[in-house]
Amino acid sequence: MKLYDSFGPNPRMVRMFMAEKGIELPAEEVDLLGGENRQQAFAEKNPGAQMPAMELDDGTVLAETTTMCQYLEEKYPTPVIIGDTAESRAVSNMWVRRIELGITEHIYNGFRYAEGLELFKDRLYCIPEAADGLKAKAQDQLKWLDDLMEGKEFIGGDRLGLADLILYCCLDFAQGVGQPLNPELKNINAWFARMDARPSAKASLHATAEAVGMKG
């Protein structure tokens, strides 16, 4: 098994997940910023041409960050992050959907269609006129989440979950690309500080993050 790795908040999330579980895999670096992932050689392995991806011992290539993490959780069940019962896995998946559909995808597309437009305009269908609205939608959903976080250590309750890793890596990236965390969101800011202090947060940063000037 090996990881196709690169700079970026999504690859970082998988690295952070692995760091939390103590998983080490051989990795092959793909130049995301240079567009290597959009070239035919990689797209033949992963038709979505996004990063990261994981090649299994039988040659199967998995993409989509949550799918990869779910696979790793089954292979390396402790410590538990996604869940060890049908109920806990269902709650985890519920929060992942809420975070991805309501917040992180809007933040990422807001970046792709605005600050990141030069990088992405020839790689995917971009909608520059939608950028401001997407960013505003994400901020509105963060306010919704802030209220729900009152008295909670993590998004899903009292245990680190996949939704925490997804949102943390997104927000840490977003602050460097024009979407800072609203200081009025007291519960999310406190949660973010706790996440940022975890050893896996620093360990998961890509070696080029400082040079690039973005957290990925």
C-alpha positions in Angstrom: 0.0 0.0 0.0 1.3 3.5 -0.8 0.0 7.1 -0.5 0.1 9.5 -3.4 0.8 12.6 -1.5 1.2 16.4 -2.2 0.8 19.8 -0.8 -2.7 20.8 0.0 -5.3 20.8 2.8 -6.9 17.6 1.7 -3.7 15.6 1.6 -2.8 17.2 4.9 -6.1 15.9 6.4 -5.2 12.3 5.5 -1.7 12.8 6.9 -3.2 14.2 10.1 -5.5 11.2 10.3 -2.6 8.8 9.9 -0.5 10.7 12.5 -3.3 10.5 15.0 -3.5 6.7 14.4 0.3 6.2 14.2 0.1 4.9 10.6 3.1 5.2 8.4 2.9 4.4 4.7 5.4 4.7 1.8 4.5 7.8 -0.2 5.0 9.0 -3.7 5.0 12.8 -4.1 2.9 14.3 -6.8 3.4 18.0 -7.8 -0.1 19.4 -7.2 1.0 23.0 -7.7 2.6 22.1 -10.9 -0.4 20.3 -12.1 1.1 16.8 -12.2 -2.1 15.3 -10.8 -3.9 16.6 -13.9 -1.6 14.8 -16.3 -2.6 11.5 -18.0 -0.2 9.3 -16.0 -1.9 10.2 -12.7 -5.4 10.6 -14.1 -5.3 7.0 -15.4 -4.9 5.9 -11.8 -7.4 8.4 -10.3 -9.9 9.7 -12.9 -10.9 12.5 -10.5 -7.3 13.8 -10.8 -7.5 15.1 -7.3 -5.2 14.6 -4.4 -4.5 12.6 -2.4 -4.9 9.0 -3.5 -3.9 5.6 -2.1 -2.8 2.5 -4.1 -3.6 -0.8 -2.4 -1.4 -3.9 -2.7 -3.7 -5.4 -5.3 -3.4 -2.3 -7.5 -6.8 -0.7 -6.6 -6.5 3.0 -6.3 -8.7 4.8 -3.7 -9.4 8.5 -3.8 -11.7 10.8 -1.8 -10.3 11.6 1.6 -13.2 10.3 3.7 -13.1 7.0 1.8 -9.4 6.6 2.3 -9.8 7.4 6.0 -12.6 4.9 6.4 -10.5 2.2 4.8 -7.5 3.0 7.1 -9.9 2.9 10.1 -10.9 -0.6 9.2 -7.4 -1.7 8.7 -6.0 0.0 11.8 -9.0 0.2 14.2 -7.3 1.8 17.1 -7.3 4.5 18.3 -10.8 5.0 17.1 -11.5 8.1 15.1 -14.5 7.3 12.9 -16.3 4.9 15.2 -16.3 1.4 16.7 -20.1 0.8 16.6 -22.8 1.3 14.0 -24.1 4.2 16.0 -20.8 6.0 16.4 -19.9 5.6 12.7 -23.3 7.0 11.7 -22.8 10.0 13.9 -19.3 10.5 12.5 -20.6 10.3 8.9 -23.5 12.7 9.7 -21.0 15.4 10.9 -18.7 14.8 8.1 -21.5 15.5 5.6 -22.6 18.6 7.5 -19.0 20.0 7.6 -18.1 19.2 4.0 -21.4 20.1 2.3 -22.1 23.2 4.5 -18.6 24.7 5.1 -15.5 23.2 3.6 -16.6 22.8 0.0 -17.8 26.4 0.0 -14.5 27.6 1.4 -12.4 25.6 -1.1 -14.5 26.7 -4.1 -14.4 30.3 -2.8 -10.7 30.1 -3.0 -10.5 28.3 -6.3 -12.8 30.9 -7.9 -11.0 33.9 -6.5 -7.5 33.9 -4.9 -6.7 30.6 -6.6 -8.3 31.3 -9.9 -5.0 31.6 -11.8 -4.0 28.2 -10.6 -7.3 26.5 -11.2 -8.9 28.2 -14.3 -7.3 25.8 -16.7 -7.8 22.7 -14.5 -11.5 22.8 -13.7 -14.7 24.6 -14.4 -14.5 27.9 -12.4 -17.3 30.3 -11.5 -15.6 33.5 -10.4 -18.9 35.3 -9.9 -19.9 32.8 -7.3 -16.8 33.2 -5.0 -18.2 35.9 -2.7 -21.4 34.1 -2.2 -19.7 30.8 -1.4 -17.4 32.5 1.1 -20.4 34.2 2.8 -22.3 30.8 2.9 -19.4 29.2 4.6 -19.3 32.0 7.2 -23.0 31.6 7.9 -22.6 27.9 8.5 -19.6 28.5 10.8 -21.9 30.7 12.9 -24.4 27.9 13.0 -21.7 25.5 14.1 -20.4 27.9 16.7 -23.7 27.8 18.6 -23.7 24.0 18.5 -20.2 23.8 19.8 -21.1 25.3 23.2 -19.7 23.0 25.9 -18.2 20.6 23.4 -14.6 19.7 23.1 -15.0 18.3 19.6 -17.5 18.7 16.8 -19.2 15.4 17.4 -19.0 15.5 21.2 -16.2 14.4 23.6 -14.0 12.5 21.2 -11.8 13.5 18.2 -13.6 12.7 15.0 -13.0 12.8 11.3 -15.1 16.0 11.0 -12.6 17.8 13.3 -9.7 16.9 11.1 -11.6 17.9 7.9 -12.6 21.3 9.3 -9.3 22.1 11.0 -7.2 21.5 7.9 -9.6 23.6 5.9 -9.7 26.5 8.3 -6.0 26.5 8.8 -5.5 26.7 5.0 -8.3 29.3 4.5 -6.7 31.8 6.9 -3.8 32.2 4.5 -5.9 32.7 1.4 -8.2 35.5 2.4 -10.8 33.7 4.5 -9.7 34.3 8.2 -11.5 32.8 11.1 -14.0 35.2 12.5 -12.8 36.1 16.1 -16.5 36.4 17.2 -16.9 32.7 16.9 -15.7 32.0 20.4 -16.4 28.3 20.5 -14.9 27.5 17.2 -11.8 29.6 17.9 -11.3 27.7 21.2 -11.8 24.4 19.4 -9.3 25.5 16.7 -6.7 26.4 19.3 -7.1 22.9 20.8 -6.7 21.3 17.4 -3.8 23.4 16.5 -1.9 22.3 19.6 -2.2 18.6 18.8 1.1 17.1 17.7 -0.5 15.8 14.5 -1.3 19.3 13.4 2.4 20.2 13.0 3.4 16.8 11.9 1.0 16.8 9.0 2.1 20.1 7.4 3.8 19.5 4.1 7.5 20.3 3.8 6.8 23.1 1.3 4.1 24.8 3.3 6.4 27.6 4.6 7.9 28.3 1.2 4.5 28.3 -0.5 3.0 30.5 2.2 -0.1 28.4 2.7 -1.0 25.7 5.3 -1.3 22.5 3.4 
